[in-house]
Amino acid sequence: MAVLRLILGDQLSPAMSSLTDIDRSEDVVLMAEVMEEASYVGHHKKKLAFVFSAMRHFADELREDGVTVRYVALDESGNQGSLRAEVSRALDECGPFDRVVVTKPGEWRLLSDMEDWANLFGVPVDLRDDDRFIASLEEFSDWAEGRKQLRMEYFYREMRRKTGLLMEGDDPAGGEWNYDQENRKRLPKSKQTPQRWFCEPDETTRDVLKLVETRFADNFGDLRPFEFGVTRQHAEAARDAFLQDILPGFGDYQDAMARDEPWMWHSILSLYLNVGLLDPLDLCARAETAWKAGQAPLNAVEGFIRQILGWREYVRGLYWWKGPEYGRSNFLDAHRPLPEFYWTGDTDMACLADAIGQTIRHAYAHHIQRLMISGNFALLAGLSPDEVNDWYMRVYADAYEWVELPNTHGMALFADGGVIASKPYAASANYINKMSDYCGGCRYDPKTRTGEDSCPFNALYWDFIFRNEARLKDNSRMSLVFRNAERIDGTEREAIQDRAQEILSNL
């Protein structure tokens, strides 16, 4: 008997576990744009347009392969507004079906709903593992079980051994597992950043843009110009352009930031990876091939592979291993509301204005901007983890809870108390000044702690250290910081705290 196979908006790969045994003569694939998924957070307009257009193009890809597809557009008459209701409607209108098959979603919220579907529909629901990832959830659980510290670096080494990527027998290529020390160069004034691969919207995408303009006019961010690819061919073209023209400089400048330079040497491939238009292991293998062919240096290729084979696999495993309670922790007892400038970019702090401004325009900021600019400010200012996590989910085109929550909650905010990071990633203006050109044109002085023209990051940094001493003093990686704090005399300490309070009260 026929099978109803549901494909979600971030499962746009013909290799999905839900499609591996498809019978093209009988089975039906259901894809649905539903308001419940489009609005559970207020997604950036560009993300909505990207996902809807990519879904429609993937449906065409399946049809060209002889698959029967039932596609429900968001504005289609009769759209029930939720995946649950659309599955129920398809069972009634297209059946009979022997069962429903779906690859498990990437969020606890949706999985918990699907686990009730069999009882609700009265037919078996086959929830299959998502095997697009390099490490299974069981592998991560086996690695994590019993460990006192879940450091990504050690998980990453296991993934290198498992895949053989950048390995020379039992040893890492070049003799080192990690070349991060070589990847911290500031962008010289004379250095020209590379051109990017983008494409023009086709008719399907233009229809989606009109839909988003109509139905999501009040959502965050700029919709146009829209330059993301939306097909597998587009994603592969962006991949090839990165590997050939941009990867060689990725290592040196992956931590650098520069005003009006949103892309730098970053790949901008995460949005394609996260919806299934690219395969992570294939992408890593192609980067390794570029190194072996002498087309890119080892520090660049290792740094790029570490982001996928290390961080991406690690945060996904940790998200599922920790469970829904993970995002409810608040180790630093941070409760301050999110400032309005996170939505508008309207601030005199040049670094935040630039990072948030490009997020508004492009639904993108690279990982150092997310961690050391918007994330660092949220950490220092004691912003509510719930509000910050919500913001990160809303504003980026590559944001899905399995990847965004651990990176934001654990890495940026230290709200998990050190599950991911060995110490808070707190930094003063000195780091920003060292790694960017933001401070040169900013109204604030990066070298002073007090006074109305002093950079807010400085007073907030030391105020963060002062007020969290009891929580962090036993952290061995913070010992030098606290020794430096002890050298600040009482008068200056009071002035720093007054300046910090002034900044926070004006947020």
Summary of the structure (lengths in Angstrom):
residues: 507
radius of gyration: 23.7
end to end distance: 61.1
largest distance: 79.9
contacts: 1654
relative contact order: 0.10
helix: 53%
strand: 6%
